[in-house]
Amino acid sequence: MSNRRAHPRLKSEFAAKVFHVASKRWLPALTCDTSAGGTLLKIKASREILPGDEIQVVIAPDVWTIASARAALTGIVLRGAKNAEGEQFLAVKYAPAQAARMAA
């Protein structure tokens, strides 16, 4: 089986927040892995976020940093899965201009 990823992924655990455009709500999140092209996020939300949904992601470099919404990266949810604890795992692909910001 070949690797479909265009960018290498790095295991990461950073605090993040997600703005779900459709519901206009901010949700707490945690990164699982990150690349220049996207991020795997873990969130706990009462409303399921679906593939195709647009979200904005703000990643804090440490727990002491207050991340500004101005630093948000816009992305589209490619895939989602839910575990028994109700956590959702979202594979997010950033828009090309956003991916360039991540690579810098």
N, CA, C and O of each residue as an XYZ file, in Angstrom:
416
protein
N       0.850     -1.179      0.000
C       0.000      0.000      0.000
C       0.891      1.236      0.000
O       1.818      1.324      0.805
N       0.627      2.190     -0.886
C       1.448      3.385     -0.984
C       0.956      4.458     -0.024
O      -0.210      4.468      0.372
N       1.856      5.357      0.344
C       1.531      6.464      1.224
C       0.880      7.578      0.396
O       1.469      8.050     -0.576
N      -0.327      7.995      0.775
C      -1.051      9.024      0.027
C      -0.640     10.428      0.433
O      -1.028     11.391     -0.228
N       0.119     10.570      1.481
C       0.425     11.886      2.014
C       1.414     12.646      1.136
O       2.420     12.099      0.684
N       1.106     13.912      0.908
C       1.993     14.780      0.128
C       3.063     15.406      1.004
O       4.105     15.828      0.503
N       2.817     15.473      2.326
C       3.739     16.102      3.263
C       4.034     15.139      4.412
O       3.129     14.442      4.872
N       5.280     15.085      4.883
C       5.570     14.231      6.035
C       4.848     14.730      7.285
O       4.737     15.936      7.506
N       4.364     13.803      8.091
C       3.657     14.151      9.328
C       4.583     13.998     10.523
O       5.422     13.099     10.586
N       4.397     14.911     11.469
C       5.141     14.876     12.720
C       4.156     14.666     13.856
O       3.147     15.364     13.953
N       4.457     13.696     14.720
C       3.606     13.474     15.886
C       3.655     14.744     16.731
O       4.734     15.276     16.996
N       2.495     15.226     17.152
C       2.445     16.455     17.934
C       1.278     16.405     18.908
O       0.247     15.790     18.637
N       1.458     17.057     20.033
C       0.381     17.196     21.008
C       0.383     18.633     21.487
O       1.038     18.976     22.472
N      -0.362     19.473     20.773
C      -0.465     20.882     21.127
C      -1.926     21.217     21.398
O      -2.838     20.677     20.771
N      -2.118     22.119     22.344
C      -3.464     22.637     22.575
C      -3.870     23.423     21.339
O      -3.049     24.093     20.712
N      -5.137     23.332     21.003
C      -5.642     24.042     19.829
C      -7.092     24.418     20.078
O      -7.728     23.938     21.017
N      -7.593     25.280     19.224
C      -9.021     25.557     19.220
C      -9.485     25.561     17.777
O      -8.748     25.934     16.864
N     -10.730     25.135     17.595
C     -11.302     24.973     16.261
C     -12.567     25.816     16.181
O     -13.429     25.740     17.056
N     -12.672     26.616     15.132
C     -13.912     27.335     14.859
C     -14.633     26.585     13.755
O     -14.146     26.497     12.628
N     -15.803     26.043     14.090
C     -16.622     25.321     13.121
C     -17.523     26.341     12.444
O     -18.437     26.881     13.066
N     -17.263     26.602     11.174
C     -17.935     27.682     10.448
C     -19.450     27.473     10.407
O     -20.200     28.429     10.607
N     -19.919     26.249     10.155
C     -21.357     25.984     10.012
C     -22.130     26.286     11.298
O     -23.232     26.833     11.242
N     -21.565     25.935     12.452
C     -22.275     26.163     13.723
C     -21.850     27.463     14.400
O     -22.450     27.879     15.392
N     -20.808     28.106     13.858
C     -20.275     29.347     14.420
C     -19.868     29.174     15.884
O     -20.129     30.037     16.723
N     -19.216     28.027     16.174
C     -18.794     27.727     17.546
C     -17.308     27.408     17.603
O     -16.749     26.781     16.704
N     -16.679     27.864     18.699
C     -15.296     27.501     18.996
C     -15.307     26.245     19.838
O     -16.134     26.111     20.740
N     -14.398     25.321     19.557
C     -14.298     24.052     20.279
C     -12.850     23.825     20.695
O     -11.938     24.110     19.919
N     -12.620     23.317     21.910
C     -11.249     22.971     22.292
C     -10.784     21.747     21.519
O     -11.582     20.869     21.192
N      -9.499     21.694     21.231
C      -8.951     20.580     20.446
C      -7.537     20.277     20.905
O      -6.933     21.037     21.663
N      -7.030     19.170     20.439
C      -5.655     18.747     20.674
C      -5.127     18.185     19.360
O      -5.806     17.390     18.709
N      -3.928     18.588     18.965
C      -3.351     18.024     17.748
C      -2.819     16.626     18.059
O      -2.344     16.363     19.164
N      -2.904     15.742     17.081
C      -2.334     14.387     17.194
C      -1.093     14.274     16.316
O      -0.076     13.719     16.732
N      -1.185     14.802     15.101
C      -0.019     14.928     14.222
C      -0.270     16.093     13.270
O      -1.408     16.496     13.027
N       0.829     16.616     12.743
C       0.756     17.831     11.939
C       1.705     17.719     10.769
O       2.764     17.099     10.871
N       1.324     18.324      9.651
C       2.202     18.435      8.493
C       1.972     19.809      7.879
O       1.114     20.566      8.334
N       2.734     20.122      6.854
C       2.546     21.402      6.170
C       1.174     21.475      5.511
O       0.644     22.568      5.313
N       0.597     20.337      5.171
C      -0.673     20.334      4.455
C      -1.903     20.134      5.306
O      -3.019     20.343      4.829
N      -1.730     19.729      6.572
C      -2.910     19.480      7.392
C      -2.567     19.018      8.788
O      -1.402     18.969      9.184
N      -3.611     18.679      9.528
C      -3.473     18.287     10.928
C      -4.510     17.222     11.252
O      -5.622     17.244     10.726
N      -4.137     16.293     12.119
C      -5.101     15.370     12.702
C      -5.439     15.930     14.080
O      -4.560     16.091     14.926
N      -6.722     16.225     14.297
C      -7.178     16.845     15.537
C      -8.064     15.899     16.325
O      -8.776     15.070     15.757
N      -8.009     16.037     17.643
C      -8.942     15.330     18.524
C      -9.787     16.393     19.215
O      -9.253     17.302     19.851
N     -11.116     16.277     19.087
C     -12.021     17.232     19.717
C     -13.130     16.485     20.439
O     -13.392     15.314     20.166
N     -13.763     17.172     21.349
C     -14.960     16.631     21.998
C     -16.056     17.656     21.763
O     -15.996     18.767     22.290
N     -17.046     17.289     20.983
C     -18.118     18.208     20.627
C     -19.443     17.469     20.626
O     -19.509     16.287     20.287
N     -20.498     18.175     21.008
C     -21.821     17.546     21.018
C     -22.359     17.360     19.600
O     -23.144     16.447     19.341
N     -21.938     18.222     18.695
C     -22.372     18.126     17.291
C     -21.236     17.539     16.466
O     -20.098     18.003     16.536
N     -21.554     16.523     15.690
C     -20.528     15.892     14.865
C     -20.102     16.825     13.733
O     -20.936     17.433     13.063
N     -18.800     16.927     13.538
C     -18.259     17.692     12.428
C     -18.044     16.711     11.282
O     -17.451     15.648     11.465
N     -18.529     17.078     10.106
C     -18.581     16.146      8.978
C     -17.528     16.443      7.915
O     -17.060     17.575      7.798
N     -17.154     15.417      7.138
C     -16.271     15.658      5.996
C     -16.872     16.728      5.083
O     -18.071     16.730      4.804
N     -16.012     17.631      4.629
C     -16.459     18.736      3.795
C     -16.711     20.015      4.578
O     -16.772     21.097      3.995
N     -16.861     19.899      5.910
C     -17.075     21.089      6.734
C     -15.821     21.951      6.751
O     -14.701     21.445      6.805
N     -16.030     23.259      6.706
C     -14.909     24.203      6.814
C     -14.685     24.530      8.282
O     -15.630     24.782      9.030
N     -13.421     24.521      8.680
C     -13.077     24.900     10.039
C     -11.864     25.832     10.010
O     -11.137     25.902      9.019
N     -11.671     26.531     11.097
C     -10.473     27.329     11.291
C      -9.767     26.769     12.509
O     -10.393     26.509     13.537
N      -8.461     26.582     12.392
C      -7.670     25.943     13.435
C      -6.629     26.926     13.965
O      -5.892     27.547     13.199
N      -6.586     27.053     15.288
C      -5.555     27.857     15.943
C      -4.778     26.913     16.850
O      -5.356     26.282     17.735
N      -3.472     26.813     16.631
C      -2.622     25.915     17.410
C      -1.720     26.754     18.311
O      -1.048     27.672     17.840
N      -1.707     26.442     19.593
C      -0.853     27.141     20.554
C       0.453     26.366     20.708
O       0.424     25.140     20.814
N       1.592     27.049     20.723
C       2.870     26.342     20.850
C       3.096     25.711     22.222
O       3.897     24.786     22.355
N       2.397     26.204     23.240
C       2.490     25.619     24.580
C       1.225     25.970     25.358
O       0.412     26.772     24.897
N       1.062     25.380     26.518
C      -0.167     25.585     27.296
C      -0.261     26.987     27.882
O      -1.340     27.392     28.314
N       0.821     27.728     27.909
C       0.831     29.063     28.501
C       0.494     30.153     27.490
O       0.258     31.297     27.879
N       0.469     29.827     26.229
C       0.226     30.814     25.185
C      -1.270     30.950     24.920
O      -1.985     29.956     24.790
N      -1.722     32.173     24.844
C      -3.100     32.437     24.436
C      -3.057     32.664     22.933
O      -2.524     33.667     22.458
N      -3.615     31.734     22.205
C      -3.562     31.792     20.742
C      -4.649     32.713     20.206
O      -5.814     32.597     20.584
N      -4.266     33.615     19.336
C      -5.192     34.576     18.750
C      -5.925     33.976     17.562
O      -5.355     33.199     16.796
N      -7.189     34.343     17.415
C      -7.968     33.888     16.257
C      -7.370     34.426     14.954
O      -7.618     33.866     13.886
N      -6.590     35.498     15.028
C      -5.949     36.032     13.818
C      -4.925     35.056     13.250
O      -4.553     35.157     12.081
N      -4.470     34.115     14.071
C      -3.486     33.121     13.630
C      -4.156     31.875     13.046
O      -3.481     30.884     12.769
N      -5.458     31.918     12.859
C      -6.212     30.743     12.413
C      -5.826     30.314     11.001
O      -5.594     31.137     10.116
N      -5.768     29.004     10.824
C      -5.558     28.384      9.514
C      -6.895     27.816      9.049
O      -7.567     27.112      9.803
N      -7.279     28.113      7.826
C      -8.545     27.616      7.287
C      -8.329     26.260      6.644
O      -7.390     26.067      5.871
N      -9.207     25.322      6.971
C      -9.083     23.986      6.409
C     -10.436     23.343      6.160
O     -11.475     23.852      6.578
N     -10.397     22.225      5.477
C     -11.585     21.423      5.183
C     -11.391     20.054      5.833
O     -10.320     19.456      5.734
N     -12.433     19.568      6.495
C     -12.386     18.240      7.105
C     -12.467     17.199      5.992
O     -13.430     17.171      5.225
N     -11.444     16.340      5.911
C     -11.437     15.274      4.900
C     -12.120     14.011      5.408
O     -12.908     13.383      4.702
N     -11.797     13.652      6.656
C     -12.338     12.432      7.265
C     -12.564     12.681      8.751
O     -11.928     13.542      9.359
N     -13.475     11.914      9.312
C     -13.717     11.992     10.746
C     -14.044     10.621     11.290
O     -14.592      9.771     10.588
N     -13.703     10.413     12.551
C     -14.034      9.159     13.230
C     -14.300      9.486     14.692
O     -13.738     10.432     15.246
N     -15.159      8.693     15.301
C     -15.536      8.907     16.695
C     -15.150      7.678     17.507
O     -15.307      6.551     17.037
N     -14.643      7.886     18.734
C     -14.331      6.745     19.586
C     -15.443      6.547     20.625
O     -16.414      7.304     20.649
N     -15.301      5.536     21.475
C     -16.329      5.197     22.456
C     -16.529      6.300     23.495
O     -17.601      6.397     24.093
N     -15.509      7.130     23.714
C     -15.605      8.219     24.695
C     -16.272      9.468     24.113
O     -16.433     10.468     24.814
N     -16.660      9.414     22.836
C     -17.318     10.550     22.214
C     -16.365     11.571     21.613
O     -16.791     12.634     21.162
N     -15.072     11.250     21.607
C     -14.107     12.160     20.996
C     -14.126     11.947     19.486
O     -14.290     10.827     19.001
N     -13.955     13.042     18.758
C     -13.887     12.973     17.303
C     -12.455     13.213     16.862
O     -11.761     14.077     17.399
N     -12.027     12.451     15.893
C     -10.718     12.644     15.274
C     -10.970     13.161     13.870
O     -11.650     12.517     13.072
N     -10.413     14.333     13.574
C     -10.657     14.985     12.294
C      -9.371     15.116     11.507
O      -8.391     15.672     12.002
N      -9.366     14.605     10.278
C      -8.255     14.817      9.357
C      -8.586     16.083      8.578
O      -9.574     16.135      7.846
N      -7.746     17.103      8.746
C      -8.001     18.420      8.158
C      -6.940     18.737      7.117
O      -5.744     18.562      7.352
N      -7.397     19.204      5.970
C      -6.481     19.644      4.911
C      -6.584     21.159      4.812
O      -7.675     21.714      4.687
N      -5.431     21.819      4.869
C      -5.410     23.268      4.774
C      -5.445     23.715      3.322
O      -4.977     23.010      2.429
N      -6.008     24.898      3.100
C      -5.977     25.521      1.770
C      -4.523     25.735      1.385
O      -3.683     25.895      2.270
N      -4.190     25.743      0.086
C      -2.788     25.874     -0.336
C      -2.042     27.050      0.295
O      -0.883     26.903      0.683
N      -2.683     28.207      0.403
C      -2.017     29.375      1.005
C      -1.742     29.120      2.489
O      -0.721     29.556      3.019
N      -2.659     28.410      3.157
C      -2.476     28.087      4.572
C      -1.355     27.064      4.743
O      -0.562     27.156      5.680
N      -1.294     26.094      3.838
C      -0.248     25.081      3.899
C       1.128     25.732      3.764
O       2.085     25.306      4.410
N       1.225     26.757      2.927
C       2.497     27.479      2.775
C       2.888     28.155      4.079
O       4.071     28.205      4.416
N       1.898     28.683      4.829
C       2.195     29.281      6.135
C       2.731     28.239      7.105
O       3.649     28.531      7.872
N       2.169     27.007      7.090
C       2.614     25.945      7.984
C       4.038     25.507      7.643
O       4.816     25.169      8.535
N       4.376     25.513      6.367
C       5.697     25.050      5.932
C       6.780     26.066      6.282
O       7.954     25.708      6.387
N       6.400     27.318      6.462
C       7.399     28.382      6.737
C       7.988     28.277      8.125
O       8.833     29.090      8.501
